């Protein structure tokens, strides 16, 4: 009997597209490689907020055919000074869209927390305020994720090792390195 091929859709921003790392080092690609499934369709671009991602999903005219959907979004809402209230509304809408795209099955969806870029050379000068705001946005996305009984993977603590271990930060001094993404994947794998 032939093994069914798993369709994986990764939704997000610079963290999902893997800004400043090679394509093979992007965490969704590392995850697919480890799970021995085809590489995912990635809908993500550096700088995207929740509203940008929502617009891109609509424009892509995706079918509700995915066996696995990941959602990681919100850092640019925080970075660009958008309100937590607006984030809450738009994140919940994206989560509903993710469920729909995952054949309507909540078990096919997982959410990844927002990393804390305050623990990078770029973010260090404003680390305290960045961390406070990231925590606020993550408390929102975690609460909503739990409300829908969806798997929530908190990689934020891993991201906070960026200043003590420079190999966890990409050469741009802001984004995670492939090595940090490997640690995320290790944590994500424990949920499968």
C-alpha positions as semicolon CSV with decimal commas, in nm:
position;residue;x (nm);y (nm);z (nm)
1;X;0,000;0,000;0,000
2;X;0,137;0,341;-0,093
3;X;0,201;0,591;0,184
4;X;-0,015;0,904;0,157
5;X;0,177;1,219;0,080
6;X;0,130;1,492;0,342
7;X;0,048;1,843;0,224
8;X;0,203;2,101;0,456
9;X;0,125;2,474;0,446
10;X;0,342;2,717;0,646
11;X;0,195;3,063;0,706
12;X;0,389;3,354;0,851
13;X;0,647;3,628;0,807
14;X;1,028;3,658;0,802
15;X;1,064;3,379;1,058
16;X;0,873;3,134;0,838
17;X;1,043;3,235;0,513
18;X;1,378;3,219;0,695
19;X;1,516;3,569;0,634
20;X;1,899;3,555;0,623
21;X;1,925;3,174;0,613
22;X;1,938;2,929;0,323
23;X;1,619;2,770;0,196
24;X;1,713;2,435;0,353
25;X;1,760;2,605;0,694
26;X;1,409;2,753;0,708
27;X;1,234;2,585;0,999
28;X;0,933;2,460;0,796
29;X;1,173;2,296;0,550
30;X;1,381;2,146;0,831
31;X;1,060;2,012;0,986
32;X;0,944;1,859;0,657
33;X;1,286;1,699;0,605
34;X;1,277;1,548;0,955
35;X;0,922;1,420;0,911
36;X;1,020;1,286;0,568
37;X;0,734;1,467;0,398
38;X;0,743;1,698;0,092
39;X;0,863;2,051;0,151
40;X;0,577;2,283;0,246
41;X;0,403;2,550;0,048
42;X;0,518;2,865;0,228
43;X;0,314;3,184;0,230
44;X;0,533;3,430;0,416
45;X;0,730;3,747;0,350
46;X;0,958;3,958;0,564
47;X;0,771;4,250;0,716
48;X;0,423;4,099;0,699
49;X;0,170;4,176;0,970
50;X;-0,145;3,972;1,030
51;X;-0,342;4,178;0,775
52;X;-0,071;4,130;0,507
53;X;-0,075;3,754;0,559
54;X;-0,454;3,745;0,544
55;X;-0,451;3,935;0,212
56;X;-0,183;3,703;0,070
57;X;-0,382;3,392;0,165
58;X;-0,689;3,532;-0,011
59;X;-0,482;3,619;-0,319
60;X;-0,330;3,268;-0,330
61;X;-0,678;3,110;-0,363
62;X;-0,574;2,803;-0,166
63;X;-0,783;2,488;-0,148
64;X;-0,888;2,337;0,184
65;X;-0,660;2,039;0,130
66;X;-0,373;2,062;0,380
67;X;-0,285;1,782;0,622
68;X;-0,072;2,020;0,826
69;X;-0,084;2,400;0,865
70;X;0,152;2,606;1,079
71;X;0,092;2,968;1,178
72;X;0,356;3,206;1,314
73;X;0,267;3,575;1,286
74;X;0,271;3,894;1,489
75;X;0,623;4,029;1,527
76;X;0,564;4,298;1,266
77;X;0,238;4,403;1,431
78;X;0,449;4,465;1,741
79;X;0,747;4,615;1,557
80;X;0,531;4,855;1,354
81;X;0,344;4,970;1,665
82;X;0,008;4,818;1,575
83;X;-0,237;4,764;1,859
84;X;-0,267;4,441;2,053
85;X;-0,645;4,471;2,016
86;X;-0,618;4,469;1,636
87;X;-0,370;4,180;1,654
88;X;-0,616;3,977;1,860
89;X;-0,894;4,020;1,603
90;X;-0,673;3,947;1,303
91;X;-0,487;3,656;1,464
92;X;-0,814;3,481;1,549
93;X;-0,933;3,530;1,193
94;X;-0,607;3,379;1,061
95;X;-0,647;3,085;1,296
96;X;-0,998;3,020;1,162
97;X;-0,861;3,039;0,806
98;X;-0,582;2,795;0,902
99;X;-0,838;2,546;1,035
100;X;-1,043;2,577;0,716
101;X;-0,732;2,518;0,501
102;X;-0,645;2,217;0,718
103;X;-0,958;2,037;0,596
104;X;-1,149;2,186;0,889
105;X;-0,951;1,978;1,140
106;X;-0,800;2,156;1,441
107;X;-0,561;1,861;1,495
108;X;-0,397;1,947;1,161
109;X;-0,301;2,298;1,277
110;X;-0,027;2,421;1,508
111;X;0,075;2,770;1,617
112;X;0,432;2,877;1,691
113;X;0,489;3,161;1,938
114;X;0,657;3,486;1,832
115;X;1,034;3,487;1,893
116;X;1,184;3,765;2,105
117;X;1,417;3,970;1,885
118;X;1,511;4,175;2,193
119;X;1,771;3,904;2,249
120;X;1,961;3,983;1,928
121;X;2,234;4,241;1,867
122;X;1,974;4,447;1,676
123;X;1,715;4,440;1,954
124;X;1,946;4,455;2,255
125;X;1,927;4,837;2,304
126;X;1,546;4,815;2,347
127;X;1,535;4,461;2,487
128;X;1,318;4,538;2,791
129;X;1,035;4,706;2,599
130;X;1,053;4,455;2,310
131;X;1,029;4,162;2,552
132;X;0,733;4,315;2,734
133;X;0,544;4,369;2,408
134;X;0,632;4,026;2,264
135;X;0,505;3,868;2,587
136;X;0,178;4,060;2,548
137;X;0,130;3,950;2,186
138;X;0,220;3,590;2,274
139;X;-0,029;3,586;2,561
140;X;-0,296;3,684;2,307
141;X;-0,204;3,424;2,046
142;X;-0,166;3,152;2,311
143;X;-0,507;3,224;2,466
144;X;-0,681;3,218;2,128
145;X;-0,496;2,902;2,020
146;X;-0,596;2,722;2,340
147;X;-0,957;2,839;2,297
148;X;-0,967;2,649;1,967
149;X;-0,789;2,347;2,124
150;X;-0,499;2,382;1,882
151;X;-0,140;2,281;1,954
152;X;0,070;2,577;2,070
153;X;0,449;2,557;2,052
154;X;0,636;2,811;2,262
155;X;0,975;2,872;2,101
156;X;1,015;3,215;2,264
157;X;1,242;3,090;2,543
158;X;1,475;2,938;2,283
159;X;1,488;3,274;2,103
160;X;1,598;3,439;2,427
161;X;1,932;3,255;2,411
162;X;2,044;3,467;2,115
163;X;2,268;3,701;2,312
164;X;2,438;3,432;2,519
165;X;2,498;3,213;2,210
166;X;2,573;3,421;1,896
167;X;2,554;3,109;1,675
168;X;2,177;3,117;1,726
169;X;2,148;3,451;1,542
170;X;2,181;3,494;1,164
171;X;2,452;3,717;1,016
172;X;2,205;4,008;0,992
173;X;2,209;4,032;1,374
174;X;1,829;4,014;1,391
175;X;1,685;3,686;1,264
176;X;1,740;3,332;1,392
177;X;2,015;3,121;1,240
178;X;1,957;2,777;1,092
179;X;2,092;2,637;1,419
180;X;1,823;2,815;1,621
181;X;1,558;2,695;1,376
182;X;1,687;2,339;1,437
183;X;1,613;2,386;1,808
184;X;1,261;2,502;1,722
185;X;1,211;2,195;1,505
186;X;1,334;1,971;1,786
187;X;1,066;2,121;2,012
188;X;0,797;2,100;1,741
189;X;0,884;1,734;1,670
190;X;0,801;1,645;2,031
191;X;0,438;1,731;1,959
192;X;0,409;1,482;1,670
